[in-house]
Amino acid sequence: MRLRSSTGRQTWGSSAWGDSVEWERLAEHLKKQITGEVKVQEPLKNYTSWRIGGPADLLVVPGTLEDLRVCLSFARDHGVPLTVLGNGSNVLVLDGGIRGLVVKTAGGLSGIRVQGERVTAEAGAMLPVLVNTVIRYGLTGLEFAAGIPGTVGGAVVMNAGAEGQSISEVVEEVTVLRTDGEFVSLGKKDLTFGYRHSSLQEHPVTVAAVVMGLRPGNIQEITDRVRRLLEVRRKRQPLNRPNAGSVFTNPGPQAAGYLIEKVGAKGLTRGRAQVSSVHANFIVNMGGATAADVLDLIEEVRERVRREFGISLKTEIKVLGEGLSTGS
Ligand SMILES: Cc1cc2nc3c(=O)[nH]c(=O)nc-3n(C[C@H](O)[C@H](O)[C@H](O)COP(=O)(O)OP(=O)(O)OC[C@H]3O[C@@H](n4cnc5c(N)ncnc54)[C@H](O)[C@@H]3O)c2cc1C
């Protein structure tokens, strides 16, 4: 059985847009209203860490939070489905691509402000950049995130974490954009976080900015800790090939990677996708892999683990878009 695409986080009814849509005309219209980039039929493989994914009808990289607000209103007013991407490091975009408007926050909304122990970051700020910034201010609490190649917005939505810590521990406030174009500030008590999960996943909101509370620390000690953590990642993760981090969540005390290794799936290949021989919970793109290749591998691995251990692995990655390619 194939994985189905998740339904997409923010759609306003079924799109009235079909093949005949004048995306170019819409793009021109949008370009007049925002400062950021607007592209038509843009291959999303250029925007995901897996280097996989068909085209977005319309892709926007907003330059400002106001751009972001305009994009959301634009999508709502035109009845165009909206998908928000951070840095595309935890998603599998299917080979048919994503219909409607895809807004990518990485590359545009990257502002970071430090005031005492409070740090405010726009949704598209990259975690490694954020960590380097707070180190300069001698602030501790985010070291675990140094090697996570995602945005602050994506991290909060996914409750990204490592080394037994997660971003929820430092989040104080999340500013979201509602579908009606209103910015709303949510306190920690308004949100629930779990393992690779936040309640934001169930709501049609876009994270615009995040306020985090850190603690003062020793710059040298913080720097050393970050170096150590990055070194461990370099040894344990196949960072030389495009990937999306852990494909499956850990089902319990036994790590997904351990179970996958035990069923002999390390090195298993479908098309140009391969279960990494370095870390079994990673699937790497050997060059030219399709989403269909990755989905085939996911199903094969899941089936083997289910047969051997009676455990049904759940994906950590989010599957977005539509259509399966006929390739491999
Ligand atoms: C080499 C590698 C190592 C990794 N290591 C880790 C790790 O140690 N720990 C870990 O937790 N993860 C890890 N990841 C996975 C990934 O980097 C994290 O989940 C990261 O937080 C995702 O951020 P992103 O900006 O790339 O989000 P995306 O992949 O772009 O999006 C993830 C989800 O969040 C939604 N989303 C993104 N931004 C917004 C927004 N502003 N508003 C609303 N919804 C939004 C998307 O629609 C999607 O559903 C790793 C990935 C790689 C490639």
PDBQT file of the ligand as one rigid body, heavy atoms in Angstrom, charges set to zero:
ROOT
HETATM    1  C1  LIG A 401      20.507  16.039   7.798  1.00  0.00    +0.000 C 
HETATM    2  C2  LIG A 401      19.243  16.280   8.584  1.00  0.00    +0.000 A 
HETATM    3  C3  LIG A 401      19.261  16.151   9.961  1.00  0.00    +0.000 A 
HETATM    4  C4  LIG A 401      18.105  16.355  10.701  1.00  0.00    +0.000 A 
HETATM    5  N1  LIG A 401      18.159  16.231  12.059  1.00  0.00    +0.000 NA
HETATM    6  C5  LIG A 401      17.045  16.440  12.789  1.00  0.00    +0.000 A 
HETATM    7  C6  LIG A 401      17.093  16.333  14.212  1.00  0.00    +0.000 A 
HETATM    8  O1  LIG A 401      18.119  16.059  14.819  1.00  0.00    +0.000 OA
HETATM    9  N2  LIG A 401      15.947  16.558  14.894  1.00  0.00    +0.000 N 
HETATM   10  C7  LIG A 401      14.778  16.869  14.270  1.00  0.00    +0.000 A 
HETATM   11  O2  LIG A 401      13.771  17.088  14.949  1.00  0.00    +0.000 OA
HETATM   12  N3  LIG A 401      14.719  16.984  12.927  1.00  0.00    +0.000 NA
HETATM   13  C8  LIG A 401      15.803  16.785  12.173  1.00  0.00    +0.000 A 
HETATM   14  N4  LIG A 401      15.739  16.898  10.818  1.00  0.00    +0.000 N 
HETATM   15  C9  LIG A 401      14.452  17.186  10.165  1.00  0.00    +0.000 C 
HETATM   16  C10 LIG A 401      14.147  18.673   9.941  1.00  0.00    +0.000 C 
HETATM   17  O3  LIG A 401      15.346  19.415   9.733  1.00  0.00    +0.000 OA
HETATM   18  C11 LIG A 401      13.364  19.275  11.101  1.00  0.00    +0.000 C 
HETATM   19  O4  LIG A 401      12.110  18.629  11.267  1.00  0.00    +0.000 OA
HETATM   20  C12 LIG A 401      13.109  20.759  10.876  1.00  0.00    +0.000 C 
HETATM   21  O5  LIG A 401      12.577  21.324  12.029  1.00  0.00    +0.000 OA
HETATM   22  C13 LIG A 401      12.143  21.018   9.719  1.00  0.00    +0.000 C 
HETATM   23  O6  LIG A 401      12.199  22.390   9.422  1.00  0.00    +0.000 OA
HETATM   24  P1  LIG A 401      11.920  22.938   7.948  1.00  0.00    +0.000 P 
HETATM   25  O7  LIG A 401      11.944  24.395   8.035  1.00  0.00    +0.000 OA
HETATM   26  O8  LIG A 401      12.824  22.302   6.974  1.00  0.00    +0.000 OA
HETATM   27  O9  LIG A 401      10.439  22.426   7.738  1.00  0.00    +0.000 OA
HETATM   28  P2  LIG A 401       9.770  21.779   6.405  1.00  0.00    +0.000 P 
HETATM   29  O10 LIG A 401      10.438  20.494   6.153  1.00  0.00    +0.000 OA
HETATM   30  O11 LIG A 401       9.834  22.810   5.335  1.00  0.00    +0.000 OA
HETATM   31  O12 LIG A 401       8.311  21.606   6.906  1.00  0.00    +0.000 OA
HETATM   32  C14 LIG A 401       7.985  20.641   7.895  1.00  0.00    +0.000 C 
HETATM   33  C15 LIG A 401       6.483  20.788   8.215  1.00  0.00    +0.000 C 
HETATM   34  O13 LIG A 401       6.260  22.041   8.868  1.00  0.00    +0.000 OA
HETATM   35  C16 LIG A 401       5.354  22.863   8.111  1.00  0.00    +0.000 C 
HETATM   36  N5  LIG A 401       5.864  24.243   8.196  1.00  0.00    +0.000 N 
HETATM   37  C17 LIG A 401       7.135  24.679   7.950  1.00  0.00    +0.000 A 
HETATM   38  N6  LIG A 401       7.229  25.984   8.204  1.00  0.00    +0.000 NA
HETATM   39  C18 LIG A 401       6.003  26.402   8.609  1.00  0.00    +0.000 A 
HETATM   40  C19 LIG A 401       5.461  27.663   9.002  1.00  0.00    +0.000 A 
HETATM   41  N7  LIG A 401       6.195  28.782   9.041  1.00  0.00    +0.000 N 
HETATM   42  N8  LIG A 401       4.151  27.719   9.372  1.00  0.00    +0.000 NA
HETATM   43  C20 LIG A 401       3.389  26.608   9.338  1.00  0.00    +0.000 A 
HETATM   44  N9  LIG A 401       3.836  25.399   8.952  1.00  0.00    +0.000 NA
HETATM   45  C21 LIG A 401       5.136  25.292   8.598  1.00  0.00    +0.000 A 
HETATM   46  C22 LIG A 401       5.370  22.287   6.689  1.00  0.00    +0.000 C 
HETATM   47  O14 LIG A 401       4.139  22.516   6.038  1.00  0.00    +0.000 OA
HETATM   48  C23 LIG A 401       5.601  20.798   6.970  1.00  0.00    +0.000 C 
HETATM   49  O15 LIG A 401       4.387  20.170   7.302  1.00  0.00    +0.000 OA
HETATM   50  C24 LIG A 401      16.892  16.690  10.054  1.00  0.00    +0.000 A 
HETATM   51  C25 LIG A 401      16.870  16.831   8.648  1.00  0.00    +0.000 A 
HETATM   52  C26 LIG A 401      18.036  16.624   7.925  1.00  0.00    +0.000 A 
HETATM   53  C27 LIG A 401      18.007  16.791   6.429  1.00  0.00    +0.000 C 
ENDROOT
TORSDOF 0
